[in-house]
Amino acid sequence: MPYSAPIADYAYMFDHVVGFSQVAETERFSEASPDMVTAILGEAGRMCEDKLAPLQREGDLNGAYLENGVVRTPPGFAEGYAAIREGGWLGISADPEYGGMGLPMAMMSAVNEMMSGACMALQLNPLLTQGQIEALEHHASDEIKALYLPKLISGEWNGTMNLTEPQAGSDVGALSTRAEANGDGTYAITGQKIYITWGDGDFMENVCHLVLARLPDGVPGPKGISLFLVPKYIPDADGKPGKANALKVVSLEHKLGVHGSPTCVMQYDGATGWMVGPEHGGMAAMFTMMNNARLGVGVQGIGVAEAAYQHALAYAQDRKQGRTPVKDGKGTIIEHADVRRMLATMKADIFAARAIGLACAVAIDMGNATGDKEWQARGAFLTPIAKAFGSETGMRVAELGVQVHGGMGFIEETGAAQFSRDVRVTAIYEGTNGIQAMDLAGRKLMDGGEAGYALIEEIAKQAEAARPKQPRMAGAVWDAVEALREATEWMVSQGDVTERFAGAVPFLMGWARVLGAHYHLRAACAEEGDGPRTRLARFYIQRLLPEYAAQLAHATQGAGDLYALTDDDLGAA
Ligand SMILES: Cc1cc2nc3c(=O)[nH]c(=O)nc-3n(C[C@H](O)[C@H](O)[C@H](O)COP(=O)(O)OP(=O)(O)OC[C@H]3O[C@@H](n4cnc5c(N)ncnc54)[C@H](O)[C@@H]3O)c2cc1C
């Protein structure tokens, strides 16, 4: 089934919901006029529809495999990647000094969403490179920037991110990969990394690995970790891929989904690397990449959700079953109340997740363009919500997509199941959603809740302003945001983080529910009369928003009852 890029939805979001005009008014992003945004998104959308979407099923059926040490990629992926490169989509937000377009992150997020909706397995490749570009822009030496950035931005070379080891997953600080100075400014990197996305491929001229490792004097834990750039081929004097480095792909993981994306076990045997950022300051440098990728992963969830929705909608408009309550209808299942409920839930949640993701990108853009601390704090506050809610929405929507298809949802040919399998990983990588929620309830409240309360004020103010036009919806949002304020106050007042962490996931989801309502209300208020955006907002606010009450009640229980349940109670041996 074809994928259709949701350009009109983006245009409405940018114009009426997430305040993109503020970004375009800054000097840094003054080129991002409405006409330019429409042209760029339109062009990217066409590429996704024509070139990437046909690869979606191909990548699933003929996944990447390892052949005599070479990673073979699915048929068509090389051509799809060439289309991404030629469009310049890797460097959309990158520094123009090195060949990037220098456009806002909000536009990059929209393009990334469309690419992942069309073919997530392939889109993972540019996503990692984009993260590496940002990390190098912020932390690399001028020499490294001059050599690597033009190649990465043009897509000639690719970037990966190497954190995970068998004993070091969420606990990155437990890693054991070693780095030793070679005495010539380079380092010898030795160790094994697992789950490395696009660790290699047969259409990539060079693969640049950003690897976390510990120097001999690095203390145990995250504070002793440094970051190294380790290319597959060491660039020669002309900056061309030269001698092969001492690294290899040992094997590929067999996965539930994204079969087209090679997930590699990498072995480094004294491989030559260059340090990025200061000694023992690797985690901070890697965090630049991870923050970028966190928003990017939330956006992947939304992209897959959109594609799953489009599939389910088409099926529901075609499949006939039983007598429907619609007089003179076509008798298709879209006319059944429960199928309508599922489709409306999918559409309303996609809107909410997309608005949260774009609002996060707008805040990051404003922080970058103005240096304003409040915008920066807002971007940081929204990032874990955008990651976790975007990926949860991807999973929920894809799951509902299977249900709308009935038995055909369980049969691979329709593609509904693939969305569900592919998107599942978005809640796991780039920090599991549990880790995202702990970040929100812990680190992101270390300012005493200031960034959160600023958002709460904004939501309350907008609900107040919306009362004359939409009294019922505005009242519901007002009640919800007051409950959110109380829950946030409760979190901030807990000195023991375990009390916070015990309710961190429902706290994050409560935040997402309320933010989603806030953006739906904005969309409704910007519309003349009782149009489609208002009707969708009403559905969301009446039926989905009330989940906040249960989520916030759950969020503020503390840890006592969890630990009152003993290991024995849980059935542990
Ligand atoms: C397809 C795929 C691609 C990947 N790509 C990459 C990549 O390119 N580069 C890379 O470096 N890594 C990559 N990863 C690894 C990924 O980031 C990790 O799987 C993830 O960070 C979780 O680590 P783990 O698998 O060791 O799980 P664990 O850390 O063992 O977690 C298991 C469970 O325990 C929970 N948990 C762990 N610690 C805590 C805590 N302190 N408090 C509360 N709960 C906790 C987790 O939330 C989770 O539910 C990829 C993984 C997959 C599956």
The ligand as a Gaussian input file, in Angstrom:
#p B3LYP/6-31G(d) Opt

LIG

0 1
 C       17.622000      -2.956000      17.280000
 C       18.522000      -2.280000      18.259000
 C       19.393000      -1.303000      17.818000
 C       20.279000      -0.693000      18.715000
 N       21.174000       0.238000      18.250000
 C       22.173000       0.662000      19.077000
 C       23.243000       1.465000      18.588000
 O       23.280000       1.831000      17.411000
 N       24.247000       1.799000      19.443000
 C       24.249000       1.414000      20.746000
 O       25.180000       1.761000      21.457000
 N       23.235000       0.681000      21.257000
 C       22.197000       0.289000      20.452000
 N       21.183000      -0.488000      20.947000
 C       21.201000      -0.844000      22.351000
 C       20.121000      -0.162000      23.151000
 O       20.394000       1.196000      23.282000
 C       19.981000      -0.910000      24.479000
 O       19.357000      -2.155000      24.184000
 C       19.199000      -0.141000      25.514000
 O       19.916000       0.992000      25.924000
 C       18.855000      -0.978000      26.743000
 O       19.972000      -1.645000      27.243000
 P       19.887000      -3.234000      27.511000
 O       19.389000      -3.862000      26.264000
 O       21.172000      -3.703000      28.049000
 O       18.760000      -3.401000      28.580000
 P       18.965000      -3.273000      30.173000
 O       19.741000      -2.051000      30.484000
 O       19.442000      -4.564000      30.718000
 O       17.468000      -3.034000      30.644000
 C       16.531000      -4.086000      30.922000
 C       15.329000      -3.461000      31.628000
 O       15.752000      -2.902000      32.885000
 C       15.414000      -1.519000      32.954000
 N       16.470000      -0.798000      33.655000
 C       17.800000      -0.858000      33.450000
 N       18.435000      -0.022000      34.291000
 C       17.501000       0.585000      35.034000
 C       17.526000       1.576000      36.052000
 N       18.660000       2.117000      36.481000
 N       16.353000       1.952000      36.606000
 C       15.188000       1.446000      36.161000
 N       15.102000       0.505000      35.194000
 C       16.240000       0.091000      34.631000
 C       15.256000      -1.074000      31.494000
 O       14.388000       0.058000      31.365000
 C       14.686000      -2.317000      30.841000
 O       13.300000      -2.364000      31.001000
 C       20.251000      -1.065000      20.079000
 C       19.344000      -2.021000      20.523000
 C       18.504000      -2.634000      19.637000
 C       17.555000      -3.692000      20.146000

